[in-house]
Amino acid sequence: MKHAPSSPRISRRAAARRWLALLAAAGTVIAAHADDIGRGVPLPPNYQHECGACHLAYPPGLLPAASWQRLMANLPRHFGTDASLDAATGPAIANWLTANAGTYKKAREAPPQDRISHADWFVREHRELGSAVWQRPAVKSASNCAACHTRAADGRFGEHDIRIPQ
Amino acid sequence: MKPRPADIRCLVLAFALTLAPLVARSATATELLGNYAQQSGRPAAAARGQALFTSQHGRDWSCASCHGATPVRPGQHAATGKPIGALAPAANAERFTDPAKVEKWFRRNCNDVLGRECAPAEKADVLAWLITLNP
């Protein structure tokens, strides 16, 4: 007895094309998110308020827990200034930073002086800029992410949101 | 059914009690100036305040390094470049309304600029000067 075909069988070539398309799509999505190391963790109001007054409230995933702990233990001498917090707020922020610290490849190692801008991955990502860009008045410092990363406050550092000021 | 006077009084009281903590924390620059001047035991002097604000005191920064020499416009952090809202109360309605915040920033920034806490007289002088500024 002849069976009716249940569904048209696709050729192996067509199947391979489908797999490739799927892989390419997945790869694009992954690549697009590779620069979004900071995205995903909402910043609590006390962190934004206290730690975002003098610089960007950095996404906690940019540093490992050990770095955050050292920074929070030395706030009166925070890269040359007094950034001390009151007795209640300091520990609360320190706990949150530790709990949300970077754990995967980029942020696993503590950078020199616990500076995000001295991490290997940071130096690599920004190598093409040249040192002159950091001197521009509108940029001023490698700690001033928002000067070029227009969506840094949302934890978004992807290519499409970059505008380097003159 | 029309609300009875007792009900209305209860509502008003409940409303006031809810808002009271917010109101209690709020202050004005003039009130804070008065407090500091009283603590210092002498009248505040705006000219002294301006001198303190715009001078370096043995260290790299003056107050003006971040806030500007006439802080009626936004300033910029001297190291990071982050924008800082104008400091003069006439230019920025939020300034000097939260006593705890004012104390916190005096503590930190006087430590940066002078290497010590500012005395109440110094805080009064600076406030007296800032209050005179108009955008």
Chai-1 contact restraints between the chains, C-beta under 6 A:
chainA,res_idxA,chainB,res_idxB,connection_type,confidence,min_distance_angstrom,max_distance_angstrom,comment,restraint_id
A,C54,B,H77,contact,1.0,0.0,6.0,A-B,restraint_1
A,C54,B,T80,contact,1.0,0.0,6.0,A-B,restraint_2
A,C54,B,K82,contact,1.0,0.0,6.0,A-B,restraint_3
A,H55,B,T80,contact,1.0,0.0,6.0,A-B,restraint_4
A,H55,B,K82,contact,1.0,0.0,6.0,A-B,restraint_5
A,T81,B,D112,contact,1.0,0.0,6.0,A-B,restraint_6
A,D82,B,R108,contact,1.0,0.0,6.0,A-B,restraint_7
A,D82,B,N111,contact,1.0,0.0,6.0,A-B,restraint_8
A,D82,B,D112,contact,1.0,0.0,6.0,A-B,restraint_9
A,K140,B,G81,contact,1.0,0.0,6.0,A-B,restraint_10
A,S141,B,T80,contact,1.0,0.0,6.0,A-B,restraint_11
A,S141,B,G81,contact,1.0,0.0,6.0,A-B,restraint_12
A,S143,B,T80,contact,1.0,0.0,6.0,A-B,restraint_13
A,N144,B,T80,contact,1.0,0.0,6.0,A-B,restraint_14
A,N144,B,G81,contact,1.0,0.0,6.0,A-B,restraint_15
